[in-house]
Amino acid sequence: MSTDAESEVLGRPREPRLVLLHALASGVDLARYLRWRRAREGDPFLVRFPGFGSAVFTGTPAGAREMFRAPMELLEPPLPNPIEPLVGPASLILSRDGRHRRDRALLAPAFHRGRISAYGTVIRDAARAELAGDRTGTPWRNGVRINARAAARAITLRVILAAVFGVDDPERRAEFTMATTEFLNSFGGHLLLVPALRRNIFGLSGWERFVAARDRLDDLIDTEISRRRANGGGGTDILGALLEARYDDGTAITDTDLREQLRTLLVAGHETTATSLVWALYRLHREPGTLRLLRAELDAAGAEPDPAELVKLPYLDAVCQETLRLHPPVPIVLRRLTGDFSLRGVPLEAGDTMGVAVHLLHTDAEVWSRPLRFEPGRFLERRYGPFEFAPYGGGHRRCVGAGLADYELRIVLATVVRSVGLRLSPRFADGRMPHTLPHNIATGPHTAITFDVVEA
């Protein structure tokens, strides 16, 4: 982007000075940093990401409307992209132009509401298996301390493996779980935020360990694709749907592209929902009144409600939406321009990047009363528009798996709250709220939040 003098002439926000300090502040607590920048400079404002360039951010409904309604042909994902090593260039998240439209049309039917509803029992059973101690060998009984992040990840990974690959065999599930966990854990914040570290050093670098972990996961995915194709394709899972799907010209997706789409689903469908579940449990147990209201609604639903009925409960829905409002798992939405555009009166040109700061959008005082308070009841009082509430992005690139993520979050949260009584461990019960840090494709609490089981 331009210099300070050029910015004043062009009407653009100024580049921040002391870029490395700004980068450090944003990496330590992105939401707080973005609030500070907007309070200091107004909206929109410019942020520099060392190694990735600059972006003009807005956090208002008017700005979100402009960006999400911008012509499709003007927008593409920014490059270089921090998550490209995780998902691959063929991923729906990163594909551009006509390819994105074609791939989205191919994938969307696999996430149709009717297909998603079939996963209700799978989701509930995954939560129950975690409560029974399937992973650790220790059931959730009185006196047991629970690492919410580890438990949430285990549940959501089990769900996504069943939904995507139909994995229900314990041996295969263990193999996929180990490979996926190693893959995600090897891509830490340093590789995400500092591209210069992505290099080989005689087999000793973190980057080489990540590439090796990615290759092991890809081998499993490739084997599953080959096995399924040899058996004629088909099946009720997402892989089966994609093997049968065809582009408009009648061709099928290639194995290489299919692998990257499946890897994207493993990454995006696992970490984001797990993070949302942790925040929901944290918020409920910091606000006993909301927890009581939710339990009363769940009790009134009966002893063994069908998962499809659970997701219709209004207060459960409100709790989940309020969690996503205050803790959007993907906190910024970025678009790179292929031509001239104006965002909130700021002139931009081809090659510039603009973005919506979702946390700012979700706490805009013009829309949200007491914006930093956890008050699920606000979602019972009115419906919020797609330019006010956008936890899964917006426009033609809104997350294709948003429906599955919502469905899973509601069923798992309801299952846990109905089954056990939890208490935040002393460190988290009264202390400051943990700040958020990048965790692969999502952001989450910087430390593992723990609970004690008090009623099982």
N, C-alpha and C positions, 0 to 999 in steps of 0.2 A: 504494500500500500504506500501512500504518499508520505512526505515529510510533514512536520507540523505546519510550516508555512503554506504548503500546497493544500493541506487539509482545511485551513481557514478559508482559502479561496474557493475550494470545491464544496465547502459546507459539510465536510466529513468530520466525524469525531477524531480527536487527536490520538496518535499512537502513545501508549503509556511509556514513560521513561522508566529506567531501572527494570528492564524487562525480566531479568532473572529473579528479582525479588517478587515481582508480580506473579511470575510462574510458580514460585515456591508457595506464595500465599494461596493461589488457586488450587494447587495440589494438596495443600493441608486441609482446606475447608472451602470447597468450591461455592457452596450456597452462600456462605458468609461473605466471601470475596465478591461475588456478583451483586449481592445486596449493597455492599460498600461502594462498588463502582457506580451503580445506578444512583445511589443517594448523593454521590459526589459530582457526577457528571450528567445526570439525566438519562433519558431514554430517547434514542438508542446510544450505545457506547461501544467502544472498540476494545477487543482483547487480543493480545498476541500469545500464541502458543509456540514456544521455541521448537523448531523442527517441523512445524505444521502450518505456519503462516498466521494470518490475522483473520478475525471475523468481527463483523458489526452485529451486535446483539440487541434484540428487543425483548421486553418482558411484559408487554401490554397486549390486551385483546386486539386492539387495532393493528398492532404490529404483527401479531400471529395471523390475523385475517389476511393481511397483505402477503405474507410469506406463503401461507398454506394455499392461497388462491392464485399465486403467481402461475403463469403459463407453464405447463409441463416441459415444453421444449427449452425453457430458460434455466431449468434446474437439473443438477446432478449432484451425487455425493462428492464431498471434497476429497481431493488427493493431494499429498499422501494422507492416508486414513489410519488412525491409531489401531483399528481393529482388523485391518486387512489380513495380517498374519493368522488371526484366529479363524476367520470365516472364509477367506479366499476371495479372489476377484470376481468369481462367477456368482457369489452370494447375492440373493435378492436385495440385501441391504446396500450393496455397493454397485450393482449393475446399473447401467445408464441407458438413456434414449429408448429406442424401440425394444431393445432387449429386456429392459425392466418391465415394460408393458406385457411382453410375451410371457416372461417367466412368472409374473404375478398372476396372469390369467391361468397359467398352468397350475400354480400352487394353491390358489384361492379355494377351489372346490374341496381340497383336503381339509380345510378349516371351516367348512360350512357348519352352521349351527346344529343341523341334524346329525352330522358325523361326530361333532364334539360331544353332544349329549350322551353318546354311547360310551364315553370314557368316565362317566360319573362313578361307577362302581370301582373302576380301576384306581381312580384318584382316592376315593374313600379307603379302599383296602391298603393303598400305599401308606396312608397316614396311620392306619391301625397297625400295620406291620412295624412301623417305627415306634409306636407307643408300646408295642409288645416286646421290644428289644431285639427285633430281627437283625439289626445292624450291629449293635454293641454287645448283645447277650444280656443286657440289663434292662428289664422293663421299667417303664415310668411308674415307679412306686414311691410311696411316702419317703421323704428324706433323700431321694436321688437328685443330684444336680444335673441340669440339662444345658448343654451348649446349643443354644437355639440355632445358630448359623449352621453347625454341622448337621443337626437334625433336619432343618429345613432343606438343606442341599440334598440330603439323602432321600427325602420324600419326593422332591421335585425331579431329581434325576431318575428315580424309579418310575415316576409317572411318564416322563418324556421318553424313556427307553421303551416302555410298553406302548405308548401312543405312536411313536415313530417306527419302531422295529418289531413291535409285538413281542418283546422279550418278556417271558414269564418263567423261563427255566432258570433256577438259582445259579447254575454254573455259568451260563452265558451272561446273566445279569452281573455277576461278580466280575467277569472279564471286562465287560463294557464299563462298569462302574470304575474299576481300577484305571483303565486307560483314559476315560474321560476326566476323572479327578486329577490324574497326573498331568494331563494336557492343560487343564485350566490352571492348576497350581503353578505350572512352570512359566506361565505368562504373567509375571508380576507387574506392578505399577511401573517399575523401571523400564521394562521393555515396551509397555504401553505408551509411556509418555516421552521416552528418550530414544528416538529412532537410531541415533548414533551407536547405541549399544547392541544393535542387531547385526552382529558380525561374528565370524568364526575366529577362535583363538586356540587352534590345535586341539579341538575337542573339549576345551575347558570352560567355555563361556556359557552364560545362562541362555543365550540365543540358541546355541547348539543343543542344549538339553531340551529346550522347547521344541525345536524342529524334530528331534528324535521322538519326543512324546507325540507330536502331531502325526508323524509317520506311523507310529504304532496304532493310533486311533484310526487313521485312514485305512490301514490294512484290515482292521475289523469291519469297517464300513464297506470296503470293497468286497470282502468275503461275503458279507450279508447280501449285497446287491447281486453278486454272481450266483449265490445259492438260490435266491428268490427268482432270478431270471431263468435259471435252469429248471425250476419247478413250475414255470409258466406264469410267474408274476402273481398278481392278485393278493387278496388278504384284506382284512378290515382296518389295518393300521395305515399310517400316513405313507410309508414306503410303498405299500401295495397300491394306494391311490395314485402315487406319482408314477409308478411303473406302468399303469394302465392309461395315464393321461397322455394327451396328444396336443401338440401345437396346432394352430389353425391350418398349417400346410400338411398335417397328417403325420409329421415326424415325432419321434419320442425324444425325451431328454437324454443326453449322452451320460455315460457312467461317470465321467469326470465331473461334469456339472452337477449331476445328482449327488455325488459325494459331498460337494461343497454346500449344496442346499441342506443336506442332512446334517452336516457338521454345524451349520448355522443354527439349525433347529435345536441341536443338542446344547449349544452354547447359550443361545438367546432364551430358549424355553426352560432352562435350568436355573441359571443364576438370577435372572430378573425376578421370577416368581418367588424364589427362595428368599431373596432380600425383602420383598414386600411382606412375606409372611412373618419374618423376624420383626419388622417394624410394626406390623399390626399387633402382634403379641406384646411387644414393648409398650406401645401406646395404650392398649387396653389395661395393662397392669399398672400403668402410671395414673390411670383415670378410673378408679373403682366404680364410679357411677355408670360409665359407659359399659363396663364389663357386666355389671348387674343387668342392665337393659338388654344386652345381647343374650345373656344366659336365659333371661325370662322368655325372650322370643324363641330361643332354641328349645326350651322346655315345652313351650306351648305347641311346638311342631310335632310332638309325639315321641314315642320311645325309639322308633326306627324309621325316620323319615327317608323317603327316596331322595337321592342326591339331586335329582332334577327339581324336586320341590324345595330343597334347601336353598338353592341358588335364587329362588324367587322371594326369599324373606327380605322385607324392606330394610330392617335395621342392620342385618348382616351386610346387605349391599351397601348401605350408607357407611358402615365402618370400613369396608374395603376401599370405597371411593375416597374417603377422607384420608386413609393411609396413603393412597397413591397421590393425593393432592399434596400432602406435606413431604412425601418421600418418593418422588418419581424415580424409578430405578434407572432410567436414562435421562439425565438432567438437562442435556442440551440437544437441540435438533439443528443440524447444520445443512445448508445447501450451498453449493457452488454455482455461480452464475455463468451462463454461456453467452449472455448478451447484457445490454444495458437494463437497469432496473432502479427503482427508487424505493427505499425502505424508510418509512416514517419521515419522508422528506430528504433523506440522505441519498445523494446520487451514487450509484454503484455501476460497475462495468464488468464486462466479461473477465473471468478469472478471480473476481472478488468473492468472498464467502460471507454469507449472512446466517444468523441463527436466532432461534427462540430459546431463551433461558427459562426452562419449564418451571423451576422453583419460583422465579419472579412472577411468571404468569399466574401461578397458583396461589400467590400471596398478594396479588394486586389489591390494594385497599379500596379501589373503586368498585370491585366486584365482591370481595370477601370481607365480611365483618369479622373483627378479631382474627386476622388472617393467620397468625402463628399459633392459635389455639387449636387443639384437637377436639372438634365438635361435629361428630357424624350427623347430628340432627339437621345440619344445614342442607344435606342432600335429600332430606325428607320434605323440606319446605319449598324447594324449587329445583328445576332442571337447569343445568349449566350447559352453555353452548360449546361447540368444538373449538372455539377460539378463546374460551375462558378456561376450559378444563381439557388438557391434552396429554395425559400420562403416557400414551403410546404414539406420540407424534401426531401429525395431521396431514391433510392433503392426500395426493395420490400415493404417497409413500408411508402412510400410516401402517403400523406393524400388522402384518397379515395374520399373526398368531394372537392378536389381542383378545379374541373371544375365548380361546383356550386358556390363556393366562388368567382372565377374569373368572372363568368357570372353576379352574383349579384352586385359585386363592380362596374363594368362598367355601368350597367343600372341605379343603384341608383345615382352614381356620375353624370352621364349625365343628369338625370332627375332634380337633384338639380341645377346644373350649368345652364341648359336651362331655369329653371323656375324663379329663383331669383338672384338678385345681392347681394353679401355679402361683408362685410368688417370686418376684424379681429378687435376685440375690442382693445383699446389702449395698454392694458397690453401685448398682444401677437403680435401686429403688428410690433413692433420694438425691443422688448426685446429678451432675450436669449431663445433659443428653449427649451421647456419643456423636462426634462429627462424622461426616461421610468421606470415604476415600474410594477411588476407582478399584473395582474388583472385576477384572476382565472386561466384559461388555457392559457391566452395570456399575453403579456405585452403591456402597452399603456402609454400615457402621464400621468405624476404624478398628474396633475390637469386638471380640466375640461376646455377645450378650448372653448371660446365664440366668437360669430360673431354677428354683427349688420346687420339687413336687410336694404339695401339702395335702392333696386329696386325690386318691386314685381308686 
